């Protein structure tokens, strides 16, 4: 085999490795937000703690014995612990499958009484889209939930649905994603655009989301989501104790 052929093969293998590399890189707009997390900022500065409730459906969890440890809420807690040295960070979850936004709203007051979180990370919209809930009804339930959380003095981050090329053509999620963005804008809330982040990873080859959804890849995706969400929280609350970019 000639030297030129060896060089070409080496270049091809390097290109394939790069295309298949698993990177958490996303466009800056995914983690840059203008909406402030004032409650988070004040509590971390005064009490050196941050209590977070992740409210979501099945896409906020992973199956198996180690699923809870690998899913993005746990990865969020780990990432924030690194980004906020000296602050006690706790992330608890209320994650159940097949719940619409209205179902979650019905339990909001109970969740708030149980833990009194400083921040609620609310992932929703997927089940509503699957069930074909009227987008206006979805938005009304979302508005009601935001009102309950605001009245409780809790900061809120809205999280949209995950992206998969296999389900994107079957589930019409556009109207629900649009309503999440609109409600976030109207109430000056941060939106964690999970949909755009995962679509970017698929298009750039960081993760092949069109292939088999292996447990290892799902864990990597959730790890990236946790780190990106931590960066968004640090940015929105101006918590610049540690300037290192955990997602880079």
N, C-alpha and C positions, 0 to 999 in steps of 0.2 A: 504493500500500500504506500502510495507516495506521500511525501510530507504535506503537500497541498490538501490531499484528501483527508489526512489526519486533522489538519487545521479546520477544515470545513465541518468534519464530524464533531470536533470539540466545540466549535461555535454553535452548531445546531443543538447539542446537548445543553450548553449553557443557556441558550435562548429558551429551551423547553423548561429548564429548571427555574428560570426567572419568571416565565409565564405561569408556572404552577406554584410559585412561592406564595406563602400565606402571609399577607401583610394587612395591617389594620388601617393603612392609609386611606383617607377619604378627602373629598374636596373640603376646603376650610368652612364653607357655609354650614356643614353638618354639625359642627361643634361650636360655631360662632353664633351667639344670640345676643340680642339687645335687651330682651326682657329680663329684668332682674329677679334674683332670688333673695329678697331682702330679709326674710325670716331666717333663712339659712345663714346668711352673712352675720346677722346679729347674734344668733345663738352660738355659732362656732367661736366668734370673737369673745363673747362673755362667758359662756359655760364650757367651752372647749369640748363640745360633743355635737354629734349629728345623728339624729334618729330618723331613719327613712323607712317608709312603707312602700313596697312595690305591689301594686294592685293590677292583676292581669289575668290572662287566660292561658291556654296550653302552650302557646308559643313563648311564654316567659319561663318555661320549665324544661327540664330534660329528663328522660326516663332512666331507670336503673338505680342501683344502690348509691352510686356516686353522683346521680343527676343533680341533686340540690347543690352540691359543692361546685359543680362545673357550670351551672346555668348562670346567666348574666347577673341576676341579683347578687349572688355570692361573689362573682368576679368584680362587680361594682364596689362591694364592701372592701375587698382586698385592694383594689386600685385606689380608692379614697383614703384608705389607711396609709398608703405610701405617699399620696399627694398632700395629706394633712397630718404631718407628724405632731404629736401632742394632743390630738383631738380623738376622743373615743367615738368611733363610727360603728353604728349598728344598722343593719338592713334586715328587716323582716318582710315576709311575703304573705300575701293573700292571693294565691294563684289557683284557680280552678278552671277546668275545661268547660266548654259549651255555655259560657255565660255571656249574655248580651250586655250592652252598656247599661240598660235599664235594670238588669239583674244586679249589677255591681252597685248602682246608685242606691238600691233598696237596702244594702248592707253597709253603706258608708258610715253612718253615724255610729254603728256598733264598732267598726274598725277604728274609728277615731277615739272612742271611749277606751278601747282596749289598750291602745298604745300611745296616743297623743303624739303622733309623729311631727317632726319639724318640716318634713318634705314628703309629699306623696308623688311617686312616679306611677302614672296611670297609663297602662297600655291597654288599648281597646280598639274596636272597629272590625276586627277579623271575623268574629262570630256574627256580628250584625250583617256583614257583607255576605257571608256564607248562607245565612238564613233569609237574605233579601229583605231585611227590615227597611222600611221606608227611610230614605236618607234624612228627611225632615224630622221624623220621630227619633232617629239616632242623634241628630243634632240637639233636639229638645232635651233628651236624656243627658247628653253631655253637658249642656248648659246648666241643667239642674244639679248635676254632680259638682261642677265647678263652683256653683253658688254655695253648696253645702261646705265644701272644703275652704272656700274663702271666708265664710262666716266663722269657721273654726280657727282661723288665723294660720292656716297651714299653707306653705308654698306648694306649688303644683308644677309638675312637668308632664306634658302629654306625650305619649309614645304611639306612633302609628304602627301599621301592620308590618310583618316581615315580607321579604320578597323571595319568590321562587318562580322560575320560568315555567315550571310544570303546572302550577296553580294559577299563574297570572292570567292565562287565557280562559280559565274556567270561572274565576271569581271576579266580578266587576267591583273592584274596590276603590275606583277613582273618586266616586262621590263621597265616600267615607273619609278618605285621606284628605280631600279638599275641605270637608267640614271640620276635621281636626285642626287643620292649618288655620281656617277662618276663626274658629273659637279661640285658638291660642292667640291670634293676632288681636282679636277684639277685647280679650281679657288680659293682654300683656303677659302671656305665659310663655315660657320656653317650650318648644316642640322638639323632641328628639326624633329626627327623621330617619328612623331605622330602615324604612322602605328604600330611600335613596342610597343609604350606606351600603346595604346588601346588593342593590342593583349595580352600584359602582364596582363592588368586589367581583360580581359575576362578569361584568363587561370587561374588566381589566385582567381577568384570569387569576385574581388573588384567591378566589374560591369558585369552584365549578358547582354552582347551585343547581345546574340542570342534570347533574349526575346523581348517583346513589347518595342518599342522605346518611352517610356513615356516622357512627357515634363520635369518632375522632374529629371529623370535620365540624360536626355540630358543636362540639366543645370548643374548638378553635374560634368559630363564629361567635359564640356566646362570650368567650374571653375578650374578643375585640369589641363587642357591643358594650360589655361592662366597662372597659377602659375608655371608650369614646364617651359613654354616658358620664363617667367620672370627670372627664375633661370638660364636658358641657357644664356640669354643676360647678366646678371650680371657676370657669369663665363667667357664668351667670351670677355667681355670688362674690366674685372678685376675691377668691381665696387663693392668694398668690404666695403662700408660705413656701411652696416647693415648685419651682419653675420648670422642673424636668418634664419632658413630654413622654408619659408612659406609653402612649400609643404609637410613638414614632420609632 
